[in-house]
Amino acid sequence: MKKKVFVFCLAFLFLGFFARGEKAKQGLKVFISVDMEGVSGVIHWEDVSRSGKDYGLFRKFMTQEANAAVEGALAAGAIEVLVRDSHGSARNILPDLLHSGAKLIRDWSGGPLSMMEGINENFDAVILIGYHARAGTPDAVLDHTMTGRFYDVVLNGKKMPEAGINAAIAGHFGVPVVLVAGDLALTRQAKELFGDVETVAVKEGIGNAAKMLHPEKAQEIIKKKTTEALKRLKDFKPYKFNPPFTMEITYTSEERANEASWIPGAKRTGDRSVSFTSSDFMEVLKFFSFAM
């Protein structure tokens, strides 16, 4: 009997080493989600709106910051890099200027993964570029949470910026966020939520103004920090919550809270707030998608 147990243990260890070896052989795979409000140079809603006169300039900067992360990932040995355009129409990154070593996801699929469309358990790391602080954050550039309809989004008791929501989606698939770039307020929130994470503050909010890094300098730092983060990948842990998962949304208007309360499983918790609880995180994301 002891011999059988010993043989079983050896087989189990062998399979474990084999699985890790196979993953190592497959190579490093990196997912990059790119928003626009946190890009260097951006300060006004016109800058990130398709109708803004300078939108073309800032979508170029957005593409260049994405490229910096791609270049940093490739320098760290990545064999696959997927870039997800995550702002507004999701048709902002200039495909012809994006690094040829990356694949690009454009537009919205209508699915619940939203800004993290394309993420799965096969990726090793997530990088968030051009992100911004949650709604209501002081000295933050263009702070909001997903939509102007939301005043607050709370997941299992924690107030969430978009970076937090998207890190939780990555965590659902067992993938850690290793780098977050945006304004200083956002990088501070990322540190509070994730602990050990590389950050790049490309600007610092001063009321409605901001002190900016030059776009080329911002890109240089993003590339360097991306490589550094991926070189110490084993230090990062997926951002996960324990079930049950409860998401509470506080809206800016009572009318929208009333509408959202009719989503199956939703519960009205206040004049402008609605919550949803499930042991299945994907069900929470479906609620969130319908609640926007």
C-alpha positions as CSV (number, residue, x, y, z in Angstrom):
1,M,0.0,0.0,0.0
2,K,2.8,2.4,1.0
3,K,4.5,1.6,-2.3
4,K,1.4,2.5,-4.3
5,V,1.0,5.8,-2.4
6,F,4.7,6.6,-3.1
7,V,4.3,5.9,-6.8
8,F,1.1,8.0,-6.9
9,C,3.0,11.0,-5.2
10,L,5.8,10.7,-7.7
11,A,3.4,10.7,-10.6
12,F,1.6,13.7,-9.2
13,L,4.8,15.6,-8.8
14,F,5.9,14.7,-12.3
15,L,2.7,15.9,-13.8
16,G,3.0,19.2,-11.9
17,F,6.5,19.8,-13.2
18,F,5.4,18.7,-16.7
19,A,2.5,21.2,-16.6
20,R,4.8,24.0,-15.4
21,G,7.3,23.1,-18.1
22,E,4.7,23.2,-20.8
23,K,3.5,26.6,-19.7
24,A,7.1,27.9,-19.7
25,K,7.6,26.4,-23.2
26,Q,4.5,28.2,-24.4
27,G,6.1,31.5,-23.4
28,L,5.0,34.8,-21.9
29,K,1.6,36.1,-22.9
30,V,0.6,39.6,-22.0
31,F,-2.8,41.4,-22.1
32,I,-2.9,45.2,-22.3
33,S,-6.0,47.2,-21.7
34,V,-5.7,50.8,-22.9
35,D,-8.0,53.7,-21.8
36,M,-7.5,57.3,-22.8
37,E,-8.2,59.7,-20.0
38,G,-5.0,58.7,-18.2
39,V,-2.7,59.3,-21.2
40,S,0.0,62.0,-21.0
41,G,-1.2,65.3,-22.3
42,V,-4.9,64.6,-21.9
43,I,-6.7,67.1,-19.6
44,H,-10.2,67.9,-21.0
45,W,-13.1,65.8,-22.2
46,E,-12.7,67.3,-25.7
47,D,-9.3,65.6,-25.8
48,V,-10.9,62.1,-25.6
49,S,-14.0,62.8,-27.6
50,R,-14.3,62.0,-31.3
51,S,-15.8,65.4,-31.9
52,G,-12.8,67.2,-30.2
53,K,-10.6,69.2,-32.5
54,D,-7.4,67.7,-30.9
55,Y,-8.8,64.1,-30.6
56,G,-6.5,62.9,-33.5
57,L,-3.4,64.0,-31.6
58,F,-4.4,62.3,-28.4
59,R,-5.4,59.1,-30.0
60,K,-1.9,59.1,-31.5
61,F,-0.5,59.5,-27.9
62,M,-2.8,56.7,-26.8
63,T,-1.4,54.4,-29.5
64,Q,2.2,55.4,-28.6
65,E,1.7,54.6,-24.9
66,A,0.2,51.2,-25.9
67,N,3.3,50.7,-28.1
68,A,5.6,51.4,-25.2
69,A,3.9,48.7,-23.2
70,V,4.1,46.3,-26.1
71,E,7.8,47.0,-26.6
72,G,8.4,46.5,-22.9
73,A,6.6,43.2,-23.0
74,L,8.5,42.0,-26.0
75,A,11.8,43.0,-24.4
76,A,10.8,40.8,-21.4
77,G,10.4,37.9,-23.7
78,A,6.6,37.9,-24.5
79,I,5.6,35.7,-27.4
80,E,2.0,37.0,-27.6
81,V,0.7,40.5,-26.8
82,L,-3.0,41.4,-27.1
83,V,-4.1,45.0,-26.9
84,R,-7.7,45.9,-26.0
85,D,-8.9,49.4,-27.0
86,S,-11.0,50.2,-23.9
87,H,-12.1,53.8,-24.4
88,G,-15.4,55.3,-25.5
89,S,-16.2,53.8,-28.9
90,A,-13.3,51.3,-28.5
91,R,-12.1,52.5,-31.9
92,N,-9.4,55.0,-30.9
93,I,-6.0,53.2,-31.2
94,L,-4.6,53.7,-34.7
95,P,-4.2,50.2,-36.2
96,D,-1.5,51.2,-38.7
97,L,0.6,52.8,-35.9
98,L,0.2,50.0,-33.4
99,H,3.3,47.9,-33.0
100,S,3.2,45.0,-35.5
101,G,4.1,42.5,-32.7
102,A,0.7,43.0,-31.0
103,K,-2.9,42.0,-31.9
104,L,-5.7,44.5,-31.4
105,I,-9.3,44.2,-30.2
106,R,-11.5,47.1,-31.4
107,D,-15.2,47.9,-30.7
108,W,-17.5,46.4,-28.1
109,S,-18.7,42.8,-28.4
110,G,-21.7,43.4,-26.1
111,G,-20.3,40.8,-23.7
112,P,-19.7,41.3,-19.9
113,L,-15.9,41.4,-20.1
114,S,-16.1,44.9,-21.6
115,M,-12.7,46.6,-21.2
116,M,-11.1,43.2,-20.6
117,E,-12.5,41.5,-23.7
118,G,-10.1,38.8,-24.8
119,I,-8.7,38.0,-21.4
120,N,-8.5,34.3,-20.4
121,E,-6.6,31.9,-18.2
122,N,-3.9,31.5,-20.9
123,F,-2.4,35.0,-20.2
124,D,0.4,35.5,-17.7
125,A,0.1,39.2,-17.0
126,V,-2.2,42.2,-17.4
127,I,-1.1,45.8,-18.0
128,L,-3.4,48.8,-17.7
129,I,-2.5,51.9,-19.7
130,G,-4.1,55.4,-19.8
131,Y,-6.3,54.7,-16.8
132,H,-7.9,57.2,-14.5
133,A,-9.2,57.5,-10.9
134,R,-12.7,56.6,-9.7
135,A,-15.5,59.1,-9.7
136,G,-15.2,61.9,-7.1
137,T,-11.4,61.6,-6.5
138,P,-9.8,64.9,-5.6
139,D,-7.0,66.2,-7.9
140,A,-7.7,63.5,-10.5
141,V,-7.8,64.0,-14.3
142,L,-11.2,63.3,-15.8
143,D,-12.2,61.0,-12.9
144,H,-15.2,58.8,-13.4
145,T,-16.2,55.2,-13.1
146,M,-17.3,53.5,-16.4
147,T,-20.1,56.0,-17.1
148,G,-21.3,59.4,-16.0
149,R,-24.4,57.6,-14.6
150,F,-22.3,56.0,-11.7
151,Y,-21.4,57.9,-8.6
152,D,-19.9,54.8,-6.9
153,V,-19.2,51.2,-7.6
154,V,-18.4,49.0,-4.6
155,L,-17.3,45.3,-4.8
156,N,-17.4,43.3,-1.6
157,G,-17.0,46.5,0.4
158,K,-14.2,48.1,-1.6
159,K,-14.8,51.2,-3.7
160,M,-13.7,50.5,-7.3
161,P,-12.0,52.5,-10.0
162,E,-12.2,50.9,-13.4
163,A,-8.7,49.5,-12.7
164,G,-10.1,47.6,-9.7
165,I,-13.0,46.2,-11.6
166,N,-10.8,45.1,-14.5
167,A,-8.2,43.6,-12.2
168,A,-10.9,41.6,-10.5
169,I,-11.9,40.3,-14.0
170,A,-8.3,39.3,-14.7
171,G,-8.1,37.7,-11.2
172,H,-11.2,35.6,-12.0
173,F,-9.0,34.0,-14.7
174,G,-6.0,33.8,-12.4
175,V,-4.0,36.5,-14.1
176,P,-2.3,39.3,-12.1
177,V,-2.1,43.0,-13.0
178,V,1.6,43.9,-13.0
179,L,1.6,47.5,-14.1
180,V,-0.9,50.4,-14.1
181,A,-0.2,53.8,-15.9
182,G,-2.3,56.9,-15.6
183,D,-2.5,60.0,-13.4
184,L,-1.0,60.1,-9.9
185,A,-4.4,59.7,-8.2
186,L,-5.1,56.5,-10.1
187,T,-1.6,55.0,-9.3
188,R,-2.3,55.7,-5.6
189,Q,-5.6,53.9,-5.8
190,A,-3.9,51.0,-7.6
191,K,-1.3,50.7,-4.8
192,E,-4.1,50.7,-2.2
193,L,-6.0,47.9,-4.0
194,F,-3.3,45.7,-5.3
195,G,-0.3,46.3,-3.0
196,D,2.8,45.3,-5.0
197,V,2.1,46.6,-8.5
198,E,4.4,48.7,-10.8
199,T,2.9,52.1,-11.5
200,V,3.7,55.0,-13.9
201,A,2.2,58.4,-13.1
202,V,2.3,60.3,-16.4
203,K,0.6,63.4,-14.8
204,E,-0.5,64.9,-11.5
205,G,-3.9,66.5,-11.2
206,I,-4.1,70.1,-9.8
207,G,-7.9,70.8,-9.5
208,N,-9.0,70.9,-13.2
209,A,-5.4,71.3,-14.4
210,A,-2.5,68.9,-14.4
211,K,1.3,68.8,-14.4
212,M,2.3,66.5,-17.3
213,L,5.3,64.4,-18.3
214,H,6.3,64.9,-21.9
215,P,4.6,62.2,-24.0
216,E,8.0,60.7,-25.1
217,K,9.2,60.6,-21.5
218,A,6.0,58.9,-20.4
219,Q,6.4,56.3,-23.1
220,E,10.0,55.7,-22.2
221,I,9.1,55.1,-18.6
222,I,6.1,52.8,-19.5
223,K,8.4,50.7,-21.6
224,K,11.0,50.4,-18.9
225,K,8.6,49.7,-16.1
226,T,6.7,47.1,-18.2
227,T,9.9,45.1,-18.8
228,E,10.9,45.4,-15.1
229,A,7.4,44.2,-14.0
230,L,7.4,41.2,-16.3
231,K,10.9,40.2,-15.2
232,R,9.6,39.7,-11.7
233,L,6.3,38.2,-12.7
234,K,6.4,35.6,-9.9
235,D,6.0,38.5,-7.3
236,F,2.5,39.4,-8.4
237,K,-0.7,37.7,-7.3
238,P,-4.1,37.8,-9.1
239,Y,-6.6,40.3,-7.5
240,K,-9.4,38.1,-6.2
241,F,-12.4,38.3,-3.9
242,N,-13.9,35.4,-2.0
243,P,-17.5,34.5,-2.9
244,P,-20.3,35.5,-2.5
245,F,-19.6,38.6,-4.6
246,T,-21.7,41.6,-3.9
247,M,-21.6,44.7,-6.2
248,E,-23.4,47.9,-5.1
249,I,-23.9,50.7,-7.6
250,T,-24.8,54.2,-6.6
251,Y,-26.2,56.3,-9.4
252,T,-26.2,60.0,-9.9
253,S,-30.0,59.8,-10.4
254,E,-32.8,58.1,-8.7
255,E,-34.5,57.3,-12.0
256,R,-31.6,55.1,-13.2
257,A,-31.5,53.3,-9.8
258,N,-35.2,52.5,-10.2
259,E,-34.6,51.1,-13.7
260,A,-31.7,49.0,-12.6
261,S,-33.7,47.6,-9.7
262,W,-35.7,45.6,-12.3
263,I,-32.7,43.6,-13.4
264,P,-33.3,40.0,-12.2
265,G,-31.6,39.5,-8.8
266,A,-31.0,43.2,-8.2
267,K,-32.0,44.7,-4.9
268,R,-32.8,48.4,-4.2
269,T,-30.6,49.5,-1.3
270,G,-31.1,53.2,-1.2
271,D,-32.6,56.2,-3.0
272,R,-30.0,56.0,-5.7
273,S,-28.3,52.6,-5.1
274,V,-28.8,49.0,-6.2
275,S,-26.9,45.8,-5.3
276,F,-26.5,42.3,-6.7
277,T,-25.1,39.2,-5.0
278,S,-24.0,35.9,-6.5
279,S,-21.4,33.2,-5.9
280,D,-20.7,33.3,-9.6
281,F,-18.5,36.3,-10.5
282,M,-19.6,36.2,-14.2
283,E,-23.2,36.7,-13.1
284,V,-22.0,39.8,-11.2
285,L,-20.4,41.1,-14.4
286,K,-23.6,40.4,-16.4
287,F,-25.5,42.5,-13.8
288,F,-22.9,45.2,-14.1
289,S,-23.2,45.2,-17.9
290,F,-27.0,45.6,-17.8
291,A,-26.7,48.2,-15.0
292,M,-24.7,50.7,-17.1
